[in-house]
Amino acid sequence: MATMKIRGGDLDLVEYEFASFTPGENIRFCDLKKDYALLPVAGTVTVKAPARIHLTVLDMNRFSPDRPGGGGVGFAIKTYCTAEVACTASGLDIDYSREPILRHFVEVFRDVVGYTGGFRIRAQDHMHEHVGLGSTSTILTAVANALNTAVGSPLTPDQLRLLLGNNFVEETEAGNIAFGFETGVGPAASTYGGMTVMGDELTLIYQHPFAEGKQVYIVIPPSDVSSAGEKEFNLLMNKARTLDYRDRTLKSYLIMMDLIPALEQGDLTKIGDVIWEIEFRGSKRAEVEHHGFEIYRYMAALRNAGLEFVGMSSVGPAIAVITDRPEEEVAAILASLGLQIAIVTGIDNEGLKIQVEEKV
């Protein structure tokens, strides 16, 4: 257990007690705990959830590990986490490398909906952890929707998002868990696909299909800086908050007055221009500078080469490039910078894929 100094809502320095706990403790029910008519399916539920690119938080003064929110913008990509869930008579069988985070949400879900049976869970993530692709939120979204479908879908997708966001955790080195940072962008993008704009308190403000049929190239520049744990906490709760206090109004204006109209018009160049401006504003600037100015140098070179959309995801260092240019040209541009394509994918505009395989 550690106590850290963070910037409060008006930049006052306050203390935050960073406490870990055992999976199944500190459950937040979100006023969803009630008697549900559960109808467990006789078979296996498989859910594929698309990963997300998290482009920016709107105001980091409005969220912390014990308060999800802050708003944000992001989109879903065709890189997937998969969960398979079957109901059992009792017990909990989890086949996944990060078992504590799944165990915790299972206990949250069981308590909220009143399910007294067991589950068998097999999960597979996209294997790109702590580079900005949201592996934790994506696998939790897949598992949450598989659990819900397996017992008869007592909760709506939006209720599941709310429950996930308020009970979002990361594992600790000691094998326990602690509340993490969650804007709600990841679960919303994974659930509905396309580009999502979130307001505070995990509120979905806007969703729209985006760059249909275009290639997305994920580049992961070298970085010696950690994007997880205490360093992430210090970054988000101090420097990023200070910068958002100054730039949050401008970022919100850019999204409302420029980004959303560009999405409605399907104008990838204009969308890219807005995101490029946001890269230098508020908490996004803090996230990029966290890795040193080399990330800016790489992104500026990609923009100068004529690539329409360039943006760093979350706390990085992954950079998303969206363009009509062929892969060979993109690879050559990257090679000139000493970089290479890590993932070739596309925009997922459909969201979750849920399949129920009934026992015969």
Summary of the structure (lengths in Angstrom):
residues: 360
radius of gyration: 20.0
end to end distance: 50.3
largest distance: 61.8
contacts: 1266
relative contact order: 0.18
helix: 36%
strand: 28%
